[in-house]
Amino acid sequence: MKKILGLGNALVDIMTELEDDSLLNTFGLPKGSMQLVDFETSNSVLNGTTHLKQTLSSGGSAANTIHGLARLGVETGFIGKVGSDEYGEFFSNDMKESGITPLLGIGSAPSGRAMALVSRDAERTFATFLGSAIELTPADLKEEIFSQYHILYIEGYLVQNYELVRAAMELARKCNMKIALDLASYNVVEANVDFLREMIIEYVDIIFANEEEAKAFTGMTPHESLMLFSNHCEMAIVKTGSKGSLVKTGDQIHEIGIIEANSIDTTGAGDLYAAGFLYGMVNDLPADVCGRLGALLAGNVIEVIGAKIDQPRWAAIHNQLKMM
């Protein structure tokens, strides 16, 4: 089976279940937003929520996808950077326990962490301190590592680091890897649309975008965006929330539905969709089946708090895979 290498921000997710939304106002965090904060603000949010139910897991968009792939039995690695502290140690150990090869550098700043505040209606609001995660540089990318993998998966949150993303894509191309990119966030797309366009045209083979990200990039409807993306990429995927997703490869367009789910937290839905889809790809399954696998994982992760599917659900997923 083909091996997949993830590249992204190494963050420890601190999932916090809110009793109501008043704390969002207290911290000045618009509901549903992803706000980058400094170390002091992150500590303020952390200290102000210690009385609430919290869970920790290694996170970041690409890391979530790589975790899902590892749980499906795909051989994976992850490149990122953490601090020399307890959060960095936790991140590395959590990856090893999941069967992922952690290829982590040590930065000078504290480890990055994402305070994910989950409202009672399942909407999540992020206060993210990137810390050492953003100290990743082209010097951390090694050809001897890239050459061992077949697909490079990059999270869109990295695209603000033009030098790093370009170097990663050039190295992946040199090593004959397929390149998959998730656009990650509509505001990131809006701020970096010219660079993204260049990278997509020159390098990207597989692109994942949700409806808002696609519109930020193209100004078009999901279907029109799908067609534009497919002009440059072998596979184009536009996720349309509760309506499902659209997948185009070659001349074929597939409309993928969703699975029935009781959504309590949408954290990681897009990341796990990508994991299911890429699992199908490395097993040479048809594009519509890849999309259904993505929907299967996305539907399961929204039924739990955080971006990690629990063991009983994984057991059920593996049973369903045998029938697909």
Buried (B, 14 or more C-beta within 10 A) or exposed (E): EBBBBBBBBBBBBBBBBBEEBEBBEEBEBEBEEBBEBEEEBBBBBBEBBEEBEBBBBBBBBBBBBBBBBBBBBBBBBBBBBBBEBEBBEBBBEBBEEBBBBBBBBBBEBBBBBBBBBBBEEBBBBBBBBBBBBBBBBBEBBEEEBBEBBBBBBBBBBBBEBEEBBBBBBBBBBEBEBBBBBBBBBBEBBBBBBEBBEEBBEEBBBBBBBBBBBBBBBBEEBBBBBBBBBBEBBBBBBBBBBEEBBBBBBEEEBBEBEBBEBEEBBBBBBBBBBBBBBBBBBBBEBEBBBBBBBBBBBBBBBBBBBBBBBEEEBBEEBEEBBEEE
